[in-house]
């Protein structure tokens, strides 16, 4: 992890012609408040309140159908509204990739972030939402550096690196693979000759200015979280040690025997991720906690599926 | 000189990076005993309820209050301001534990949620006079708290005026 941990914003005139007014910068600074925290996926008000009580730094409202198969869509706005009124921490809600009207509706409801989620059914398999058109900041998924920077250029203020198929599976292998891919590419980039960056940007299919900025900062220019299959405190600490700014935890955590304790353990793990002795206590009672989670046998990483889901 | 930055959650990395740029040694504070070895403390911005829960769990409140009582300099940014206020309103049910020390009343998320965030030019004549630099500073208000009232000993360095009421920003 590089020394410079500040997220700085370059005012590129291609996005904003008024140099005094840069809404994207405001969105990025808002996202900085979430660093070092754990964000929990919830489906109802009780889970949201529990998460807040246990120390969650934000929550993502999801339709309960999301991990069940079939077409999955944005959550019911009345549920989102109820949750927004019931908690004081930031409330995010999921919209389908490319479904800018779902995003407009969620913005109108008053969410703090919209999560353009590739985990749900895709509404548009060619184009993501033009996030610059919105006042609300967006979270977008990625599984590589090129994809992450493409999302940032579209206007994403927070990147959620997620392993394909990892959500709800209890298995972090794909997520670790994606995070290592992003961090590895950054390491290659920072050591690269400046003259070679142009071709590298073309190779990873990302905008040159963002690639150059990533090289200079030693990290991607927005807040970077990991998601997908993160279920134990050890998993959360692993993601933090790999260089992420925080983690997203799926709603399956609420199916464990003592959800409050599990949520609190994840929050603590993100805070104390460099201290194995602190992590020891957090991992007690893991057997019963994992009983409620469906652990997938093998991860069917179909190359075609990965190609088509990454725009 | 060593300055500690409370590193429970939030933008503590950014504050440490700025200290490094200034040539000052910054350390992350996660445990009460670490407060004994620093000359000053910064409480960064972040999610104040998360920071309060973590501080409570790690038994930091007594040590933080002691630190403030000893008269050592403490700086609070955003969520940090909420920690340092003597009184806070606009809380979720149950309230939030505070460190206190700054004689003021603060209101959480005063300006609304994310969509009401904004930037404003603030005039900072006192800072410019004592430390040099421009007389204006671009303040960024993101789900920002506001100070509703201050005690007699509080010196206001900059304020943001909105309609008929004044919302103080930097206080000393």
Interface residues (C-beta under 8 A of the other chain):
Chain A: X3 X4 X5 X6 X7 X21 X25 X26 X29 X30 X32 X33 X34 X35 X36 X37 X52 X53 X54 X55 X56 X57 X58 X87 X88 X89 X90 X107 X110 X112 X113 X135 X136 X137 X264 X267 X268 X270 X271 X272
Chain B: X7 X8 X9 X10 X11 X12 X13 X14 X16 X17 X18 X20 X30 X45 X46 X47 X49 X50 X53 X54 X57 X78 X79 X91 X92 X108 X109 X113 X114 X115 X117 X118 X119 X140 X142 X143
